[in-house]
Amino acid sequence: MRILVVGATGYLGSHIVHHLVSAGHQVSGLSRRADADDQIAASGAEPRRGDLSDPATIIDTMRDHDATIYAAQLLLEDEFETVRALLRGIAGQSHTFLFTSGTGLLSQRTDGAWSEDTFAEDEPFVPSKYIGLRLVTETFVRQAGSSGAVRAMVIRPPMIWGHGGCGHLRMFYADAGRSGDVAYLGEGLNLYSNVHVDDLAEVYRLALNRGTPGALYHAVAGELANRALAQAVAADLGLVARSVDLSEGIRRWGKFETLIGMATSSRSRSPRTRRDLGWAPRHTDVLSDIGHPAYYSLAGRTP
C-alpha cells in the first residue's frame, strides 16, 4: 500500500513511518525542509514536499497514494480547516484517511483527585472545554467516512510512551531539573490511560487494512496515577516526590500544561479496537520507560 504520513517527523508520526516501512508498505512523509527530508529518508520513506498552511499543496500528493495518515499537530481551529480542506480535496477518491485525535478530549479537571469515569470508543461524554473543538473535527471525519465520500476513520490515543518520548514523563524529569524535586498535583491520583508508541503504530496499520469507514478507535494498554509516575521519576533521580497545590503547579509547569495534563483525569478503554481490529498491546508497563537517556537530558543528568 502507498501511504502518506502527515507529521512524519514527530514523535508519533516517525514511529508510524518506521512501523509501516517494516511491514513492507511504500511510505512517504510530508516535509517542508531539507532537514526533515533527511530524517524521513533515513527512516526508509520518501520525502514529499507540502505545507499544511496551504492544503492545496498536499492534495495532489494524497491522490498519488492509497492512504493518508494525519498525525500532525496544529491549533484546533487550523486543524479543523486543514482537515476539512484535505477531505474535500479527495472526496470521491478511493482513499483511506486516518485522523489522529487524542483522549484529552475526554479529560475532566479533578485537581489530582481520582475519577471513576472511563470511556469506550462510542460512549457519551462531556468534551473538555479547553479542546472541545477537536470533537467537531472528529465528527466531520467520521461523517465523511460514513457517507462514503472517503474511507475515513478517527484514532484517539491516550497518553503515549516509549523510547523516551512520553510527554508526562518529560514534564516530570524537566521539572526535577529545574526544581530539585518532583511534584504532582493534589493527591496525584488522577491519570491518563496509556499506550506504547509501537503498539499504537500497530493500530494504524490494522485500521488501514481492517478498519470500518466512519469508525472511532481507542488504543489503551494500561493506566497509572500521576503520583506513581512522579514517585518513580524521583526514585530514579534520587529525589523527593511531593504534592503541590494548583498555584504552585502553574508556576512550575505553566497554566496550560497544568490544566490539560497535571490537573486532569482521562481514562479510556478500547473494546472496539480490540474486537474489530484484533489489536492486543505487547507493552503494558509505562514504568519500563523510566530512566531513558532522553529523559535524563531534560533533568540535566547523564545516564
N, C-alpha and C positions, 0 to 999 in steps of 0.2 A: 504494500500500500504506500502511496505517496502522501506524506504527511507534512504540513507546515506547522511549526510551533511558534506562536507569537509570545514573546517573553522568554526566548530560548536561552538567554544568558543569566536569568535569575536563578534563585535557589531551587525552586520547584521546576521551572522550565528546563534548566540544564540537566536535571535528573530524569525528567521525562524524555528528553532527547537521547540521553545515554541508554535508557531502558529500551526505547523503540529501535534504536540502531542495533542494539544487542539482539533484539528479536527478529532482525532481518528486514526491517522496513526501510524505505528510502525516505530520509528525513531532511527537511530544510528548516532553517531557523531565520526568523526575521531579524534584520540588522540595520542599524543606522550609521555605524562607524567601522573603521578599519580594525580597531582592537577587538570589537565584537565579532567581526568576520573571522579573525584568527581563533577566537575562543570556540566559535561554532564549528569551524573546520577541524580543530583539534579533537572535537568530540565525535567526528566521523560524519557530520551533517554538512549540508551545502548552505552557505550564507546566501540569503536573498534580501536585497535592499528594499526598504519600505519604512514608512513613518506613520505611527498611529495618529498623529495630529492631522494627517491627511489620508483618511481611509481609502480614498480612490487610488492611492499608490500601492495598495495591498490587494485589491480585489482581483486584478488580473493574475497575480501570483497565486491567490487562492484557487482560481479556476484551473491552474496548472496542476493542482493537487487533488487527491481524493478526499482529504480531510484537513481540517484546521483545528488545532488546539489553542485556545486563548488562555494563556497563563500570565498575562501582563498585569501590571498594577497602575491604575490611573485614579485621579479624583473621581468620585462617584458620578458626578454629572457628565464628565468627559467620557467615562466608561460607558454609560448608557448610550450616549450619542454615537460613540465609535462602534459599539456592538450592533446597534440598530442599523448603521450605515453598512457594515460588513454583511449582515444577514440580508438586507435588502439587495445588496450587490450580487449575491449568489442565489437569490430566490429562484426556484425552478431548476437549479442545477442538481446533478447527482453528487451531493457533497455532504459530508458529516462535519458538524461543528460542535465542539465541546467547550463550554464556557466554565471557567473556574470562579466559583463564588467562595464562601467561607462561612463557618458557623459563628463568626462574630455577629452575624445577622440574628442569631438566636439568643445572644447574650443578655443576661439580666444583671443589673447592678445589685450586688449584695454587700459590698464593702468588706469582703473577706468571710462572710458567713456562707455556710453550705446551703445548697438548694437541691431539693429532691427532684426538680423538674428535669426531664431528659426527653429528647425529641427524635423520633424516627423520621424518615425522609418526608412523608406526606402528612405528618401530624400538624394540627394548627398551633400557631404560636403568635406572640405579640412581637413584631420586629423591634430591634434596638433602635431607639430614637436617633442614635448617632450615625447609623449606616443603613437606615430603613430604605433608602433609595435603591440599594442593592436588590431588594425584593422585586422592584419594578423591572430591573434588568433581567433577573431570573425569569420572571413571568413572561417577558417578551420572548426570551429564548425558548422557553418551553412551549409557548403558543405557536412559535414558528415551526417547532418540531411536530407538534400535534396536528397542525394544519396541513402538513406535507410540503410546505414551501421549501424546507431543507431538513435534513436529518439532524436535528439539533437536540442537545441534552445539556444538563447542568450537573457539574460535580462540585459538591460543597464540603471541602475538607475541614477538619478540626485543627487543633494545634499540630504543626508539622515538626518533626525532629529527625535527627540522624545526620552523621558526617559533620557535626559541629555547626549546624545551621538553625537550630531551634531559636525562634525569637524570644521566647520566655527565658530560656537559659542564658541567652546572650545578655538580656537585661540584668539578670541576677549577677553574672560574672562582671559585667561592666560596672554595676552598682558597687560590687565589692572592691573593684579597683579604685573607685572614686572615694568611697566612704569608710573602708576598712572593716565593714561588717556586711551582712546580707540581710535585707529587710523583706518582710511580707506584710500585707495589709490586714489589719484586724486579727481575726482568728486564723486567717490563712487557709480556711477550709474550702474556699471557692476553687474552681478548676475549669480548664478547658479539656474536654476529651482529646485524645491524641492519636497520631498515626506516624509511622516511619515513612520518610520520603520515598524510599524504594517500594514499599507496599502501596503507597498512594499512586506512584507511577504505573503500577500494575493495574490499578482501577481504570486509568485512562486507556491502556491497551485493551482491556476487556470490554470497555464501553465502545471502543471503535468497532470491535468485532461482534458484540452481542447486545449492545445497548438498545433500548426502546426509544424511538423518537418521542420527545417531549418529557422524558423521564428526568427525575432528580435522584442523584446517587450521593450518599454519605460514604465515609471511609473511616471507621473507628476501630482502633486496636486496644485501647485501654484508657485509663484516666488516673491522675494522681494530683492531690491537692497542692496548691501553691506553697503552703508551709513545708510540705515534704520535699518539694523541689529546692526551696531555699535552704533547708537544713542540709540537703545532700551537697549543694554547692559550697556551703560554709564548711562542712566537714572536709571536702576536697581541698579547700584552700587553707584549712587550719584557722578558720574564723568563727565568729559567733553569728547565729541567725536570730533575729528579733522582730517583734511586731512593731509596726508604726501606724499612726493614725493617718487620715486622709490628707491633712495639710502637709505632714512630713513626706508622705508618699509623692505628692505633687512636686515638692521641692526636689526630691531625689530622681523621679522618673519623668517629670513633665505631666501636664494635665491630661493630654490625650492618651498617653501610654498608661497612665494610672487608671483613667475611667474605662478605657477599652480593654485593658489587659489585667491589671492587678486588682481592680475593684469588682470585676465581673465574674460570673459563672456561666459556662456554656457547655452543657452536657448533651451529647447526641449519641444516637445508635444507628446502625446501618443494616437493618434486616433486608431491605430491598436489594442492596448491593450484593450482599452475601447470597441471597436467593436467586436473583435474576442473572448475575454475572458469574456466580460460582467463586466469588472472591474470598480468600482467607489470608489474613496477615501472617507474616513469618516473624516479625519483630514486635514484641509486646511490652518491653520494659524500657521506658523512657530513661530510667536511671543509667542504662548502659551507655548513654551519650555523655554522661558526666566525665569530665577530665579530658575531653577532646582538645588538642592543641589550639584549635581556633578559638575556644573559649578562654584558654589561659592568656592568649594575647590581649584579649579585651580587659582582663584583670591586671595587666601589666606584669604577668608572671611568665616564667619559662617552664615548659613541661619537664 
